[in-house]
Amino acid sequence: MMATALAGLPEKVSIYEVGPRDGLQNEKAVVPAGVKAEFVTRLADAGLRTIETTSFVHPKWVPQLADAEELLSVLPRSPELRYPVLVPNERGLERALANGVTEIAIFGSATETFARRNLNRTVDESIAMFAPVVDRALAEGLWVRAYVSMVCGDPWEGDVPVEQVVSVASRMMDLGCSQLSLGDTIGVGTPGRVTALIEALGATGVGTERLAVHFHDTYGQALANTLAALRAGVTVVDASAGGLGGCPFAESATGNLPTEDLVWMLDGLGIDTGVDLAKLVATSRWMAGHLGRPSPSRVVQALSPGSETS
């Protein structure tokens, strides 16, 4: 495919791969730690440099990620590979530090209903819970990312006002986080809303150099929303290999933006990602075999043996 650039877009985009954590957390059948480790290794071999691997939440809430320590102990290490993990509270941070983690993410919600369902706390209570986690992490020299979920809509509360998202996001960034990932958890956003949200955050001092976007493709808008974010100046995009994922606490949250679909679009725009698409597709086909179902990624489907375009 010949690349054709568009004006106003970045030359390079960093992909924050969430497949091993966000992609697998909703799977009912537990994936063995060895398979997860090979998944991460294959993703790294395909050129992905930031791979969110697991979460130090209580195993009761997300059984799929109960093997966090085991997984981290067998992952390949190199200075160029980043393995952030999710950390909900001080106990989770202690576990992360004990396992040599150098990058963590906290995860909040723009809405009260999801905050209670996801963290069993109000928005205020969850931010209060995060404060000592971030303080300790920064004191230990860790890099800290903040996720904010439900930035476009909530299955229980409906549309979420931009000013509400900005208020919660700004408070989380005021804790000292280096990066904010905007999560359209149920995939209802459209490009105008994405642009308005990024502009509103910029007006409060949270510029695009500190933003990432995390889109779900429930309504087929993930790539359109990504392009809108790139036009607005964002250069970090979350994606999940093979389109794996959802959210165990929001049933309407279907799969994440497939990394392959994102790379196909960026390659076509002449934007550098450092990712080998053929290796990435092969990796997602391999993982789909372990999960016992085909990948929902359109690019994986198109480039797989037997397809008309492969």
N, C-alpha and C positions, 0 to 999 in steps of 0.2 A: 504494500500500500504506500503510495506516495504521500508524504506529509505536506499539508497546506496550512500555513500559519494564519492566525487571526490577530489583528492588532489588539493591544490592550491586555494581553495574557502574559503570564510569567514564562521565562525561559526554562525553568526547572520547577518541578513539584516533588515534594517529599511525601511518600506514601507511608502512613502509619497503619501497619497491618494488624488487624484485630481478630483474624480467623481463629487462632488457637485459644483465645479467651472468649471474646464475644461470640465468635462463630460456633464454638462447641458447647457453650454453657447451657444451651437450651436442648441439647440432645438428651433423650431419655435413656438410651443405652450408654453406659459408661465406656468411653474410649480409653484403652490402656495407655499408661504413661509412655511406654515405648513407642507407640504409634504417634502420640502427640509430639514426642521428641523428634521423631523422623519427619513429621509434618513441619516443625519449626526449621529443622536442618534443610529440608527441601526448599522452603520459602527463602531462607538465607542464600542458598545456592542459586536461586532464581534472581537474586539481586536486591531483595528487600532487606533494608538495614535497620528498621525499627519494627519489632514484632512484639506485640503485647501478648505475653505468654500465658498468664494465669491470674488468679485472684486469691487473696488471703481472707476471704470471707469464711464464715463458719460453714463447715461441710454440710450441716443440716439444711442450710438454705440453698446451696448450689453443690449437690453431691458430685457433679461432673468434675469439679475443680478441687476435690478433696486431696488430690495427689500433688499439690503445688510444690511441696518440698522435694518429692521424688523427681518431678519433672525438671526443676531447676538444677538439681544435682547432676543431671546427665546431658544438659544442653552444651553444644559447642560454644566456646568463648573466643572472642577476638575483640580488639579495640574498636573495630568498626561496627560491631553488632550491639544494638540496644534492645534490652528485654524488660520493658516496663511491666509492672504488675499492679492490679487494683488492690487498694488498701482502704477498708471502710472505717477503721478505728485504731486506737492505740495498740490493742492486742494484735491486730493484723500487721501494724508497722513493726512491732517487736519480731514477729515471725519473718517478715521481709528482711529486716536487718540481720537476723540470725542466719539468713540464707544468702547473704552477700548481694542483695538487690541494691542497685544504685539509682533506679528511677521508679517512681510510683505515680499512681493516679488516684484521686478521690472522686467520688461520683455523687453529685447532688441532683436535685430536681427543681424545675421551675414551677411546679404545681404542688399543692399540699397533698392531694390525693395520692399521687405517685410517690411522694416522699414517705408517706405512711406505709404504702404497700411495699416499697423497695427497702426502706431503712427502719420502718416502724417508729418514725419520728416526724415531727413537723419540719418545715423548712428551716425555721429558726433553730430548732434543736439539732438538726443535722449539721448546720454550719458551726454551731457551738461544739459539736463532736469533732468536726474536722480541724478546728483551730489548733489544738495541741498536737495533732498528728502532723500538720504542716510545720509547726514550729520545731518539733523534734526532727522531722525529716531534713529541714533546712540546716539545723544545727549539725546534723550528721553528714552534710554535704550532698544530699540527694536532690535530684531534679524532680519537680512536682508538677503534674498536670491536673487540671480540674475539668471534669465532665459536667455538663448541665443537660439533663434530659428534658424531653417534652417542650422543646423550644418553639414549636409551631402549633402543636395541638396535643390534647390529652384525651384518651378514650372516655374518661369520666367527667371531665370539666369542659370539654369542647375546645374552641379556639383559645389560645393563650396570648394575651396582649403583649406586644413587644416590650412595653415599659416594665411589665412584670418579669420577663426574662432578663432584661438588662439589670434590673435591681438585684436579682439573685446572682447573676453571673458576676456582677461587679463586686458583690460582697465576697464571693468565693475567691476572686482574683486578689482582693485586698488582703487575704490571708497570706499572700506571698507566692502564689503559684506562678509558674513561668509560662504556662500555656493553657488556653481554654478551648475545649472541644465542644462545639454546639451540636447537640444531638436531636435530630428530628426522629424521635423514637418510633413513631407510628407512621412515618412517611407521608404526612399530609401536606407538607410544605410545597410551595411553588416558587419560582425564581424571584418574583417581586417581593415576597415575604422574606426570603433569604437576604436579598439586597438591603431591604429596610432594616433588618435586624443587625447586619454587619455595620451599616452606617450609624445606627443608634448606639452601638457599642463603641464605635470610634469617637462619637461625640462625648462619651463619658471617660475617654482616656484608654480604652482597651482597643488598641489598634490591630490591624491585620497581621502585623509581625508576631503577635501573640495568640492568633486564632488558628483553630483547625475546624473542619466541618465533618460531621458524622451523619450521613444520610441513609435512611432505609428506603427500599424501593417498593413499598406497599402499593403505591399508585403510579409506579413507573416514572417518578419524577427525579430519581437520585442523580442521574447524569446531568439533567437540565439544571438542577439546583447546584451541582458542583460547578458547572460552567459559569453560573451567575456568581458564585463565590470567588472563582478565579478572576473574573472580570472586576470584582470588588477589591482584589488585592490579596486574597488568601492564597497561601502556597503549601499548606499542609492539609492532606485529605485522608481521612480514615476510610479503610475499605477492608473487606473480608474475602479471602481467597475462595473462589467458587460460589460466592454469595451466601455463605453459611451464616446462620445466626437469627436472632430474634431477641426476645427478652422474657425470662421466666415469670416476670411480674406484670407483663402487659401482653395479653394474648394477641392483640391486634398488631403487635410489632413483628412484622415478618422480616425476611432476610435483609441483611446489609447490602450496601452497594458492592457488587462483585469486583474484586481487584482486577480481574481480567478485563471486564467491561471498561473500567476506568483507564487501564493502561492502553487499551485499543484506542480510546478517544484521544488520550494525551499523545500517543505515538502519531496519530493522524494529524494532530495540531503542531507536531514538531517540538513538543515539550519533553524535555529530558526527565526520565524517572529512574534510570539505571536498572530497570527490570527487564529480564529476558522473558518475553511473553510465552514463547514455546515451552520453556521450563515451568513457568507458572501454570499453564494449562495442564501440562502433564501431572503436576502436583495435585491440582484440584480433581483431576480424573482419578488419581490414585486414592485420594481421601474419600471421594464419592464411593469408590469400591468398598472401602472399609465401613462406610455408613450404610451401604446397601441401597443407595438410590442415586439417580443422576444429579449432577450439579444444576442448579437453577440459572447459572450464569449463561447468558446468551452467547458470549464469545467462546466459552468452554464447549457449549453445544455445537457451535458452528465449526470449530476447529478440531472436533473429535472425529476419530475414524468412522466412516459411514455417512458423515454429513455431506451435503452437496458442495460445501465450500471448503472442506478440509483438504 
